Amino acid sequence: MSIDQLQPVSQQQATVYLPYIQQTKRNFLPYAISLYQKGFVEGHRKIEASKNIPFIATWNVATLPSDLTRCRIQFNGNAELSYEVRMASFEFINFLIELMENYKRQKLSDFSTTFYRKLLSIED
């Protein structure tokens, strides 16, 4: 399923996450929650001056914004290129919003640099 085909969740479902989401990102919230509830996304990591690397990200779906979500990403269909990160579900939904913003701008499903830094445990 494409990001373009996502159906937004109800306002009631989105309201639970409103305190955790910046005002400027709230338009994407119902769609990001819908994507979150699917439990996976396929995309491509943009690589400068090279081919983009395909990935699949999967995660457990938590009930509450403060519950932990465990996200696992596998690049290029290679088990040796698998990474995992845990974070509060509201934080992960913020990253999904960024992925959707990126998709809207570039038609490329990719997480933000901030997400990859967290995934790879790289401190600022």
C-alpha distance (Angstrom), angle and dihedral (degrees) to the residues before:
residue distance angle dihedral
M1 . . .
S2 3.77 . .
I3 3.79 123.7 .
D4 3.81 86.1 -120.3
Q5 3.82 89.4 63.1
L6 3.82 96.9 53.3
Q7 3.79 116.4 122.5
P8 3.82 115.1 -144.6
V9 3.79 120.2 -115.1
S10 3.79 119.2 -118.7
Q11 3.80 121.2 -78.2
Q12 3.81 87.7 -113.1
Q13 3.81 91.5 58.6
A14 3.80 91.8 46.6
T15 3.82 94.5 48.1
V16 3.82 91.8 72.0
Y17 3.82 89.9 64.6
L18 3.84 99.0 41.5
P19 3.84 95.9 96.9
Y20 3.81 89.3 57.0
I21 3.81 99.2 47.8
Q22 3.81 126.8 78.9
Q23 3.78 114.4 -115.6
T24 3.81 91.5 -117.3
K25 3.81 92.0 57.2
R26 3.79 99.6 45.6
N27 3.81 94.8 96.3
F28 3.80 88.9 68.9
L29 3.82 95.1 44.3
P30 3.85 99.1 92.8
Y31 3.82 89.6 49.0
A32 3.81 94.0 44.5
I33 3.81 90.5 52.0
S34 3.81 89.0 49.6
L35 3.81 89.8 52.5
Y36 3.81 90.1 45.1
Q37 3.81 90.8 54.3
K38 3.81 90.0 55.1
G39 3.82 89.4 64.2
F40 3.80 97.8 -140.9
V41 3.77 145.8 51.3
E42 3.77 132.1 -169.0
G43 3.76 119.8 -147.1
H44 3.77 148.1 136.2
R45 3.80 128.6 -99.0
K46 3.76 107.3 -132.7
I47 3.80 112.1 -126.1
E48 3.80 119.1 -169.1
A49 3.81 113.5 -118.1
S50 3.80 92.4 -2.7
K51 3.79 142.2 74.4
N52 3.79 116.2 -70.4
I53 3.81 114.3 -107.1
P54 3.82 116.3 -126.3
F55 3.79 118.8 -131.0
I56 3.75 141.2 176.4
A57 3.78 119.7 -148.4
T58 3.79 120.2 -162.4
W59 3.79 129.3 -178.5
N60 3.76 143.9 171.2
V61 3.80 114.8 -104.2
A62 3.80 112.7 -123.8
T63 3.79 125.1 -157.6
L64 3.80 102.4 -139.1
P65 3.83 130.4 43.2
S66 3.81 90.9 -118.1
D67 3.83 94.8 49.3
L68 3.79 116.3 106.3
T69 3.78 120.8 -102.4
R70 3.78 119.0 -159.7
C71 3.78 112.0 -151.7
R72 3.79 123.0 -167.6
I73 3.80 122.7 -169.3
Q74 3.77 125.7 -167.0
F75 3.79 118.8 -168.3
N76 3.78 125.6 -150.2
G77 3.84 92.3 -6.3
N78 3.80 88.4 -74.0
A79 3.83 117.6 135.7
E80 3.82 89.3 -155.0
L81 3.80 88.3 61.7
S82 3.81 94.9 58.8
Y83 3.78 123.2 124.4
E84 3.78 133.1 -179.3
V85 3.79 134.8 -158.5
R86 3.80 134.8 177.2
M87 3.79 125.6 -149.6
A88 3.79 141.7 144.5
S89 3.79 111.2 -71.6
F90 3.83 92.0 -119.9
E91 3.81 88.9 57.3
F92 3.79 91.7 49.3
I93 3.81 91.2 48.3
N94 3.81 87.6 54.3
F95 3.81 87.8 56.0
L96 3.82 89.8 49.1
I97 3.81 88.6 52.8
E98 3.81 88.7 53.3
L99 3.81 89.4 49.2
M100 3.81 89.3 52.6
E101 3.81 92.2 47.5
N102 3.80 88.7 50.9
Y103 3.81 90.5 49.0
K104 3.80 91.0 50.9
R105 3.83 91.4 51.3
Q106 3.81 100.9 39.5
K107 3.82 106.3 14.1
L108 3.80 86.4 -122.7
S109 3.81 122.4 119.4
D110 3.79 103.2 -138.6
F111 3.77 135.7 138.0
S112 3.80 122.1 -119.4
T113 3.78 125.2 -94.3
T114 3.82 87.5 -110.7
F115 3.81 89.9 59.1
Y116 3.81 92.3 50.1
R117 3.80 90.8 48.4
K118 3.81 88.7 54.5
L119 3.81 92.1 44.2
L120 3.79 91.7 52.5
S121 3.83 93.5 39.3
I122 3.81 93.2 -119.9
E123 3.79 111.2 159.7
D124 3.80 121.7 -143.0
